[in-house]
């Protein structure tokens, strides 16, 4: 049992309110996932720059020294400063090289996400603690996806927390369990050259979606491809730099609710996650149908 939330803002003048609207949604799902929590936040892309969100378990880790050393060969900088165990590093090229250097320089280092628009922050602990540690309430942007985890099948770790990202500006959160993820993992490693960092089935599903996007499919179509490719039960909420999408498996045994107004689209594992949103009383509210993709895109 885990909790999923997502918020997609339709009006640009609301972007500064994203964190204030989104944080209560994530906190409301605490009893569905008290072990860890995570958020993918999409903001305006950095012009000609790529953001690498990296994690080190030591909150006192000296990111400045590290980036000075990397910067001898590559154009990188911190933006604006490390936040707890995470740090956003900007680069105008050599993204793969920077990511490899980061993960090779320290045993605990891990790249959480890469992209022009997306930053991922995730940690063990209660959702309220994660919200506070990373200042989620104060963050702006166009859309956000979040997850609260109850670890029923694996250890409680930062790496095993959601969201998962396997491509530039691609994220996925998942409530459920896949039965064919080991075979799919092997196929993606062999045919797409993917490298997975955890044993989590959600990371494999994210890898499959990324592979379909790389093949030229839209986010909507990539999730439709999941219906035939993935076995098990799942509710997915996925994001890209300009898109937001929801899918439930054909059985749809996991709870889910969508709400839409002229200002936003919101998703929650339960309606109570949406109850604090302004104007929710006049929203169109419905339960997503099985095996139907619902998607929205920034104009």
C-alpha positions as CSV (number, residue, x, y, z in Angstrom):
1,X,0.0,0.0,0.0
2,X,1.5,3.3,-1.1
3,X,0.2,6.8,-1.8
4,X,0.4,8.7,-5.1
5,X,-0.4,12.3,-5.8
6,X,0.1,14.5,-8.9
7,X,-0.8,18.1,-9.7
8,X,-0.7,19.7,-13.2
9,X,-1.3,23.5,-13.3
10,X,-3.0,24.9,-16.4
11,X,-2.4,28.6,-15.7
12,X,1.1,30.0,-15.8
13,X,0.1,32.6,-13.1
14,X,-0.4,29.8,-10.7
15,X,3.1,28.3,-11.1
16,X,4.5,30.1,-8.1
17,X,1.8,28.3,-6.0
18,X,2.7,24.8,-7.0
19,X,4.5,23.8,-3.8
20,X,1.9,25.3,-1.5
21,X,-0.8,23.5,-3.3
22,X,1.1,20.2,-3.7
23,X,2.7,19.7,-0.3
24,X,-0.6,19.1,1.6
25,X,-1.6,16.5,-1.0
26,X,1.6,14.5,-0.3
27,X,1.3,14.9,3.5
28,X,-2.3,13.6,3.4
29,X,-1.0,10.3,2.1
30,X,1.2,9.6,5.1
31,X,-0.7,6.7,6.4
32,X,-0.5,5.0,3.0
33,X,3.3,5.4,3.0
34,X,5.1,6.4,6.2
35,X,8.5,4.9,5.2
36,X,9.7,7.3,2.6
37,X,8.5,10.0,0.3
38,X,9.6,11.7,-2.9
39,X,8.7,14.4,-5.3
40,X,9.5,15.3,-9.0
41,X,9.1,19.0,-9.6
42,X,8.9,20.4,-13.1
43,X,9.7,24.1,-13.6
44,X,10.7,26.2,-16.6
45,X,13.6,24.7,-18.4
46,X,17.0,26.2,-17.9
47,X,18.0,27.7,-21.3
48,X,20.8,25.6,-22.9
49,X,21.5,24.0,-19.5
50,X,20.7,20.6,-18.1
51,X,20.0,20.0,-14.4
52,X,21.5,17.0,-12.7
53,X,19.9,16.3,-9.3
54,X,22.4,14.2,-7.2
55,X,22.2,12.6,-3.8
56,X,24.8,12.0,-1.2
57,X,23.8,10.5,2.2
58,X,26.0,12.9,4.1
59,X,24.1,16.3,4.6
60,X,27.5,17.9,5.2
61,X,29.1,16.7,2.0
62,X,31.2,19.4,0.3
63,X,29.5,19.7,-3.1
64,X,31.4,22.9,-3.9
65,X,34.8,21.2,-3.7
66,X,33.5,18.3,-5.8
67,X,32.1,20.6,-8.5
68,X,35.3,22.6,-8.5
69,X,37.2,19.4,-9.2
70,X,34.8,18.3,-11.9
71,X,34.7,21.9,-13.3
72,X,38.4,21.7,-14.2
73,X,37.3,19.7,-17.2
74,X,33.6,20.3,-17.5
75,X,31.5,23.4,-17.3
76,X,29.4,22.8,-14.2
77,X,28.0,24.9,-11.3
78,X,25.7,24.5,-8.3
79,X,22.2,25.9,-8.4
80,X,21.6,27.6,-6.1
81,X,23.1,25.6,-3.2
82,X,22.8,22.1,-1.8
83,X,19.6,21.2,-0.1
84,X,20.1,18.6,2.7
85,X,21.2,15.4,1.0
86,X,20.5,16.6,-2.6
87,X,22.2,19.1,-4.9
88,X,21.2,20.4,-8.3
89,X,24.2,20.8,-10.7
90,X,23.9,22.7,-13.9
91,X,25.9,21.8,-17.0
92,X,25.8,23.1,-20.6
93,X,26.9,19.8,-22.0
94,X,28.7,16.5,-21.3
95,X,25.7,15.4,-19.2
96,X,26.7,11.7,-19.4
97,X,30.3,12.4,-18.4
98,X,29.2,14.6,-15.5
99,X,26.8,12.0,-14.2
100,X,29.4,9.2,-14.5
101,X,32.0,11.4,-12.6
102,X,29.6,12.1,-9.8
103,X,28.7,8.5,-9.2
104,X,32.3,7.4,-9.4
105,X,33.8,9.9,-7.1
106,X,32.0,8.8,-3.9
107,X,30.5,5.5,-2.8
108,X,27.3,7.0,-1.6
109,X,26.7,9.2,-4.6
110,X,23.7,8.7,-6.9
111,X,22.2,10.7,-9.7
112,X,18.5,11.0,-9.1
113,X,17.4,12.8,-12.3
114,X,18.6,14.6,-15.4
115,X,16.7,17.1,-17.4
116,X,16.1,20.6,-18.4
117,X,13.0,21.0,-16.3
118,X,12.8,18.3,-13.7
119,X,14.3,17.9,-10.2
120,X,13.7,14.8,-8.0
121,X,14.0,14.9,-4.2
122,X,13.3,11.8,-2.2
123,X,14.3,10.4,1.2
124,X,13.4,8.0,3.9
125,X,11.2,9.2,6.7
126,X,7.7,10.7,7.1
127,X,6.3,12.7,4.2
128,X,6.1,15.8,6.4
129,X,9.8,15.5,7.2
130,X,10.7,15.1,3.5
131,X,8.5,18.2,2.6
132,X,10.3,20.2,5.3
133,X,13.9,19.0,4.5
134,X,13.6,20.0,0.8
135,X,11.4,23.1,1.1
136,X,8.7,21.6,-1.1
137,X,6.1,24.1,0.0
138,X,8.1,27.0,-1.4
139,X,8.9,25.5,-4.8
140,X,7.2,26.7,-7.9
141,X,6.7,25.0,-11.3
142,X,4.2,23.8,-13.8
143,X,3.5,20.3,-12.4
144,X,4.6,17.8,-9.7
145,X,4.4,14.1,-9.0
146,X,4.8,12.5,-5.6
147,X,4.8,9.2,-3.8
148,X,4.6,8.0,-0.2
149,X,6.0,4.5,0.2
150,X,5.1,1.6,2.5
151,X,8.0,-0.8,1.9
152,X,6.4,-4.3,1.9
153,X,8.8,-6.1,-0.4
154,X,12.2,-4.4,0.1
155,X,14.4,-2.4,2.5
156,X,13.6,1.2,3.3
157,X,16.3,3.2,1.4
158,X,16.5,6.4,-0.4
159,X,17.4,4.7,-3.7
160,X,14.4,2.5,-3.4
161,X,12.0,5.4,-2.9
162,X,9.9,6.9,-5.7
163,X,9.8,8.7,-8.1
164,X,12.1,6.9,-10.5
165,X,13.7,8.5,-13.5
166,X,15.3,6.6,-16.4
167,X,15.6,9.4,-19.0
168,X,15.8,13.1,-19.4
169,X,12.8,14.8,-17.7
170,X,10.9,11.4,-17.4
171,X,9.6,10.3,-14.0
172,X,7.2,7.6,-12.8
173,X,5.5,6.7,-9.5
174,X,3.6,3.5,-9.1
175,X,1.2,1.8,-6.7
176,X,1.0,-1.9,-7.2
177,X,3.3,-4.8,-8.2
178,X,4.5,-6.1,-11.6
179,X,5.0,-9.8,-12.3
180,X,7.2,-9.7,-15.4
181,X,9.6,-7.0,-14.5
182,X,12.7,-9.3,-14.3
183,X,12.2,-10.4,-17.9
184,X,11.6,-6.9,-19.0
185,X,14.6,-5.6,-17.1
186,X,16.8,-8.1,-19.0
187,X,15.3,-7.1,-22.3
188,X,15.8,-3.4,-21.8
189,X,19.4,-4.0,-20.6
190,X,20.1,-6.0,-23.7
191,X,18.3,-4.1,-26.4
192,X,18.2,-0.6,-25.1
193,X,21.5,-0.5,-23.1
194,X,19.7,0.6,-19.9
195,X,21.3,0.4,-16.5
196,X,19.1,0.0,-13.5
197,X,20.2,1.0,-10.0
198,X,17.7,-0.9,-7.9
199,X,15.6,-4.0,-7.9
200,X,12.4,-2.0,-7.8
201,X,9.9,-3.0,-10.4
202,X,8.8,0.7,-10.8
203,X,12.3,1.6,-12.1
204,X,11.8,-1.1,-14.8
205,X,8.4,0.3,-15.8
206,X,10.0,3.8,-16.0
207,X,12.7,2.3,-18.2
208,X,10.1,0.8,-20.5
209,X,8.3,4.1,-20.8
210,X,11.5,5.9,-21.5
211,X,12.4,3.4,-24.2
212,X,9.0,4.1,-25.9
213,X,9.6,7.9,-25.7
214,X,13.0,7.4,-27.3
215,X,11.4,5.5,-30.0
216,X,9.2,8.5,-30.8
217,X,6.1,7.7,-29.0
218,X,4.2,10.5,-27.1
219,X,3.8,10.1,-23.3
220,X,0.1,9.2,-23.9
221,X,1.1,6.5,-26.4
222,X,4.0,5.2,-24.2
223,X,1.6,4.5,-21.4
224,X,-0.8,2.8,-23.8
225,X,2.1,0.5,-24.7
226,X,2.4,-0.4,-21.0
227,X,-1.0,-2.2,-21.2
228,X,0.2,-5.0,-23.4
229,X,3.8,-5.0,-22.2
230,X,3.4,-5.1,-18.4
231,X,1.8,-7.8,-16.3
232,X,0.5,-7.2,-12.8
233,X,-1.5,-4.6,-11.1
234,X,-0.5,-0.9,-11.1
235,X,-1.6,2.7,-11.0
236,X,0.9,4.9,-12.8
237,X,1.4,8.7,-12.7
238,X,4.1,9.8,-15.1
239,X,5.6,13.1,-16.0
240,X,7.7,14.7,-18.8
241,X,8.9,18.3,-19.3
242,X,5.6,19.2,-20.9
243,X,3.2,16.3,-20.0
244,X,1.4,14.6,-17.2
245,X,-0.4,11.2,-17.5
246,X,-2.3,8.6,-15.5
247,X,-2.9,4.9,-16.2
248,X,-4.5,2.1,-14.2
249,X,-4.1,-1.6,-15.2
250,X,-7.1,-3.5,-16.8
251,X,-8.2,-4.8,-13.4
252,X,-7.7,-1.5,-11.6
253,X,-7.7,-2.8,-8.1
254,X,-5.7,0.1,-6.7
255,X,-7.6,3.2,-5.6
256,X,-7.4,6.3,-7.7
257,X,-9.2,9.6,-8.2
258,X,-8.8,12.4,-10.7
259,X,-10.1,16.0,-10.4
260,X,-10.1,18.7,-13.1
261,X,-10.9,22.4,-13.0
262,X,-10.1,25.3,-15.3
263,X,-7.0,25.8,-13.2
264,X,-5.6,22.4,-12.6
265,X,-5.7,18.6,-12.9
266,X,-5.0,16.6,-9.7
267,X,-4.6,13.0,-8.9
268,X,-4.7,11.2,-5.6
269,X,-4.8,7.6,-4.3
270,X,-7.7,8.9,-2.3
271,X,-10.0,11.9,-2.6
272,X,-8.8,13.3,0.8
273,X,-5.4,14.1,-0.9
274,X,-7.3,16.6,-3.1
275,X,-9.6,18.1,-0.5
276,X,-7.3,21.1,0.3
277,X,-7.0,22.3,-3.3
278,X,-8.7,25.7,-4.0
279,X,-11.9,25.2,-6.0
280,X,-12.0,21.5,-5.5
281,X,-15.7,21.7,-4.6
282,X,-16.5,22.7,-8.1
283,X,-14.2,20.3,-9.9
284,X,-15.1,17.4,-12.1
285,X,-14.1,14.4,-10.0
286,X,-14.0,10.8,-11.3
287,X,-12.4,7.5,-10.9
288,X,-10.1,6.7,-13.8
289,X,-11.3,3.8,-16.0
290,X,-9.2,0.6,-16.2
291,X,-6.7,0.5,-19.1
292,X,-7.5,4.1,-20.2
293,X,-4.7,6.7,-20.4
294,X,-5.5,10.2,-19.2
295,X,-3.0,12.8,-20.3
296,X,-2.5,16.5,-20.4
297,X,0.1,18.7,-22.0
298,X,1.5,22.2,-21.5
299,X,0.3,24.4,-24.4
